[in-house]
Amino acid sequence: MDLIKAAERLMRMDEATWLRHANPWSVWTRFTCLPLLVLAVWSRQWLGWWALVLFALAAAWTWYNPRAFPPPDEFGSWASRATLGERIYLARRSHAVPRHHIRAAHVLAALSALGLPPLIYGLWAFDWWATISGVALMILPKVWFCDRMVWIHADLTGIPPGTPMPYPTLPEPAPAGSAS
């Protein structure tokens, strides 16, 4: 099961939402989602059941974030290309994404998952160090994953990073049977 594809379906990411999510403000503020969810869970120590309100607000922000900003005027930024690369990666059965990119994305997802045990323990035991370590272990591989998505975009479109892109350039689907 592809967890990233499942998350895309859960988030109801359509074409318009993907274009909006390519806004660098959307990409960079996306990194606030996990810390806000963690803070909401941690706040149960002070707020009791009212922490569920904060959790609901953090979950709503997680869903709303890709829709919160307009599509960018320019798609050449690192953040925009990370979003475009992720779209290519998610459609890898239709695009000839090289195996080394797929393998790297899987490794980075596994590295990110290593942060889950200390995060869960930290939230359960109110251990700041475990919680912060878990968040860092989850977010840092995600940043690296985003960078890999930029690389996928560059490899499959032939457009080097840093090149201005007034439109969200994606590669044509590969002929049947040639996708990795």
N, C-alpha and C positions, 0 to 999 in steps of 0.2 A: 504494500500500500504506500502510495506517495503522499507523505504528510503535508508537503508544501502544496500539492494540488488540492488536497482536502481542505487546507486552510483557505485557498483561493475560492473554493466553492462556498465555504462557510461565510467568508467575507462578502460574497456576492459581487465579485469583481467583474464588471462588464467593461466594454470598450471605453465608455466615457469615464468610468472610475479609474481605469488604468492611466488614461491621459492625465487626469487630475493628480493621480499619485506620482506621476513623473515630475511634478513640481518639486524642486529641491526642498522647499519648506515642508512638504509632506514627508519626504524621505527622512530628513533630519529630525523632525518632531516625532517621527515613528519610533525613534529610539527612547522616547519618554514612556511608551506604553508599558513595558515590563516594570520599570521602576515605580510607576504609578499604581499598578496592580499590586506590587509588593508592599508599597506603603499602605495601601488600603487594607491588605491582609494584616500587616503589622499593627495597624491602628486599632485592631480589636482589643489590644491591651489597654487602650485609653477610652475607647468609645463603646466597647461591648458590641451588641448587635447592630448598633448604628454604623459600624464599619461596613456593613453590607451596602449602605447607601454610597459610601465612597467607592466600594468595589464596583457597584453598578455604574457609577459615573466613569470610572477608569475603563471598564469594559465598553461602555458607550463610546468613549474617546478612541479606543482601539478600533472599533468598527467605523467610526466617523472619520478618522484621520485621513484615509485615502481619498475622501470626498471633500475635505475641508478647504482645499485650496484650488484655484483655477488651474487649467492646464498651463504649463509654462509657455512663454513666448519663444523659447529657444530650448532645444533638447540635447545640447552638446555637453552639459555639465556632467560631472562624475555621478551625481545623484540621479539625474534623469536617465543616464545610460545604464545605471544599476537596475533601474526599474524596467527599461526596455530589454536588458539582458535577462532579467528574471522572466519576462514574458516569453522570450525565446526558449529559455530553459524549461519552463512549464510546458511548452509545446514541442519538446524535444523529439517526440515521436513523428512530428511533421517537419522538423528541421534536422539537418545533418550536424548535430552538436557532437563535437569530438568526444570520445570516451574519456579522455583525461580530464575534461571539464566536468563531466558527469561524476566521475570518481572523486574529484576534488570537492564537488558540492556535497556529496554523500559524507565524505570525511569531515567536512566543516559542520554539517548537521550533527554528526556523531559527537564532535568536540563540543558543540553547543549543548548537547544533551548531557554532557558530563557535569554541567553546572546545576542540573536539576536536583540531584541528591543533596548537595550542601544547601541549596536554596530552600528546599522543602524542610530540611532539618532546621535551618536557621529560622524559618518562619514559625515552625512548631515550638522550638525551644527559646524563641526570642534571643537568638545569638546573632549579634550584629555582624561579626566577622564571617560566619558561615553564610549569612544572607548576602552580604556585599560580595563575597567570593563567588557565590552561586550566580548572582546577577552579572558580575564581570565575566565569568566563564561562559555565560550564555550570550552576552552581547558582543564580546570581542570576536568570536568566530563568525557572528552574523555580519559584522563590518567586513571581515575578510571574505565572506560569502558574497556580499555586495560587490566587492572589488572583483571577484571572480566573474560576476554577472557582467561587469563592464568589459572584461576580457572576452567573454562569450560574444557580447554585442560587437566588439571590434573585429573578432575573428570571422563572424558570420556575415557582417555587412561590409567589411573591408574599409570601414571608416575609422581612422586612428583616433584614440582618445584625445580630447582637446580640440577636435575639429568642430566648428560651429555647425549645428543642425537645426534649421528652422522648422523641420517636420520630424515626427517620430518615426525614424527609419527602422524598418524591420526587414529581415531577409524574406525572400520568396520561399514557400514551402519546398522541401526537397522532393524529388521524384519518388514515387512509391517504392519502398524496399531499400532506399539508400540512407534512411535516418539511422542514427546509432542507437 
